Structure formats: C-alpha cells, structure tokens
Amino acid sequence: MTGLDCIAALKALGEETRLRILRLLYQEELSVNDISERLQATQYNVSKHLRILREAGLLESRKLGKQRLYGVAESLKSRVAANNNVLDLGCCTFRFERLPR
C-alpha cells in the first residue's frame, strides 16, 4: 500500500468494532442487518463503520434485490491469502485469526 492508503487503512482498523466487522466479512458477505445481529450493535453504528471501511478500500458492496451485501475487497482477500492470512500494510501487520470476534 502507498502511504496514504496505509494511513486510511490504519484509521479504519483503529477501532475494535471495525476489526470485528472485517473478520466477519472475511468469511462471508453479509448485510447490515446480519452484521448488527451478530455483533449485537445498532444498524446505525454498523452502517457508519461499514462506510469507513469501504472508503478505506477494505470492503466492497453489491446490491442483491433491496439489500446491500458487504464483503472484504477481493484485492485485499487475495493479498491476505498470499501472505499466510496476514494483512501487511508495510508499517504493521494484522493476523486475521487474531482479530477480535
């Protein structure tokens, strides 16, 4: 990642709820409602966290009927898979199996 991308990613990952969301979405695509239920958080807060993660380039979304499904960006998923389940930002690393649940 370039310096600015790294900074945006670090800002996005600097909050535990966003780390938990990222871990959930690394496994499967989910809607805001699904994420809210699993994390026992309000839809409003989950939506705010999703926006921050999406703007940092960590998530992608797609429409399915009236719902929007969120998942980890394919470029990020392939980078993590190629690096033994580790997200390397250049300045620091995140091990997906150690992210908060």
DACORJO-V799744 format. One record per helix or strand. SS is the DSSP state (helix for helix, strand for strand). FROM is the first residue (numbers start at 1). LEN is the number of residues. Records with the same first field share a line. If there is no record, write none. Layout:
SS: FROM-LEN + FROM-LEN
//
This chain:
helix: 3-11 + 16-12 + 32-8 + 43-13 + 74-9 + 96-3
strand: 30-1 + 59-6 + 67-6 + 86-3 + 93-3
//
